[in-house]
Amino acid sequence: MSRPMITHGQAACIFYGQPITPENEASCEVRINQIPDVELCYLENDPTEPFLIAAQRILFFPFRYKRYPSTNDATNRPPDPAQASACTPSTAHELIHSNKQLAKFIDDVFLPDDPHNKSVYEYTEMRRAQIHEIGYDVYHAIS
């Protein structure tokens, strides 16, 4: 199961051990941005353990090192579950290429518990049938 995603600013606060507030997010991001040639990232599926690494290494190992979504970029939010069923076959194919990716998509979008992170997630209660319907639509769009 996937872990909840956090923003770059939240990760910067975690890295420096600061409480996550808008002011701390901004100041911690500035501190990290002042260090040349490094980026804040995480390993594969654990965004709760941020670390700094040479920016070039991320380019060499993009499947191992992951960047955090920008704090202010609303386009990096996980897809809206209500709009997931509106994917066209061409756009769904660009995003999801296998059953494993579909399972990861469902884990990332449909968390079983509220992650209490309004910067990244919008908490909405859904019935299991609604989730299955969206998964079914996405699956058939890639088939």
C-alpha positions in Angstrom: 0.0 0.0 0.0 1.2 3.5 -0.8 2.0 6.0 1.8 0.4 9.5 1.8 2.3 12.1 -0.3 3.7 15.2 1.2 4.7 18.5 -0.5 8.2 19.8 -0.9 7.7 22.4 1.8 6.4 19.8 4.3 9.4 17.5 3.4 11.8 20.4 4.0 10.3 20.9 7.5 10.7 17.2 8.2 14.3 17.3 7.0 15.2 20.1 9.4 12.9 18.7 12.2 10.7 21.8 12.3 7.0 21.9 12.9 5.0 22.0 9.6 3.7 25.5 9.3 3.5 27.7 6.2 6.3 30.0 7.6 8.6 27.0 8.4 7.9 25.5 5.0 9.0 28.7 3.3 12.1 29.2 5.4 13.2 25.5 5.2 12.8 25.5 1.4 14.9 28.7 1.2 17.6 27.0 3.3 17.6 23.9 1.0 17.6 26.0 -2.2 20.7 27.9 -1.0 22.7 24.6 -1.0 24.2 24.3 -4.5 23.7 21.2 -6.7 21.5 19.2 -4.3 17.8 18.4 -4.2 15.4 17.2 -1.6 14.1 13.8 -2.5 12.9 10.4 -1.2 13.5 6.7 -2.0 10.9 5.0 -4.1 7.8 4.8 -1.9 8.7 6.5 1.4 8.1 10.3 1.2 8.2 10.6 5.0 12.0 10.2 5.0 13.4 13.2 3.0 17.1 13.5 2.3 19.4 15.7 0.2 21.2 14.2 -2.8 23.3 15.6 -5.7 20.8 16.7 -8.3 22.6 14.8 -11.1 22.1 11.5 -9.3 18.3 11.9 -9.5 18.7 12.0 -13.3 20.7 8.8 -13.4 18.3 6.9 -11.1 14.8 8.4 -11.7 13.1 5.2 -10.6 14.9 5.1 -7.3 15.0 8.8 -6.3 11.7 10.7 -6.3 11.2 14.5 -6.2 8.5 16.0 -4.0 5.6 17.9 -5.6 6.0 21.6 -5.4 4.4 23.2 -2.4 2.5 25.8 -4.5 1.7 23.7 -7.6 -1.9 22.6 -7.4 -1.4 20.6 -10.6 0.8 18.1 -8.7 -2.2 17.0 -6.5 -3.3 13.4 -7.0 -6.0 13.0 -9.6 -9.5 13.9 -8.5 -11.3 10.5 -8.1 -14.5 12.0 -9.5 -12.7 12.9 -12.7 -10.7 9.6 -13.0 -13.6 7.9 -14.8 -13.5 10.7 -17.4 -10.1 9.7 -18.7 -10.0 9.1 -22.4 -8.2 6.0 -23.6 -5.3 8.2 -24.9 -4.8 10.1 -21.7 -5.2 7.0 -19.5 -2.6 5.2 -21.6 -0.1 8.0 -21.0 -0.5 7.6 -17.3 -1.0 3.9 -16.6 0.6 1.1 -18.6 0.1 -2.0 -16.5 -2.0 -3.6 -13.8 0.7 -2.8 -11.3 0.5 0.9 -12.2 -3.3 0.7 -11.9 -3.0 -0.8 -8.4 -0.5 1.9 -7.4 -2.9 4.6 -8.8 -5.7 3.2 -6.7 -3.6 3.0 -3.6 -2.3 6.6 -4.1 -5.7 8.1 -4.8 -8.0 6.1 -2.5 -6.3 6.1 0.9 -8.2 4.1 3.5 -7.7 6.8 6.1 -7.7 10.6 6.1 -4.0 11.6 5.9 -4.9 15.0 7.4 -2.9 16.8 4.7 -5.1 19.3 2.9 -2.1 20.6 0.9 -2.1 17.4 -1.1 -5.3 15.5 -0.4 -9.0 16.3 -0.3 -10.8 14.0 2.0 -14.0 12.5 0.5 -15.9 9.5 1.7 -16.6 7.0 -1.1 -18.4 3.7 -1.2 -16.4 0.7 -2.3 -18.6 0.4 -5.4 -17.6 3.9 -6.5 -13.9 3.0 -6.2 -14.4 -0.2 -8.2 -16.3 1.6 -10.9 -13.5 4.2 -11.3 -10.8 1.4 -11.3 -12.9 -0.5 -13.8 -13.2 2.5 -16.1 -9.4 3.2 -15.9 -8.6 -0.4 -16.5 -10.7 -0.7 -19.6 -9.3 2.6 -20.9 -5.8 1.0 -20.9 -6.8 -2.4 -22.2 
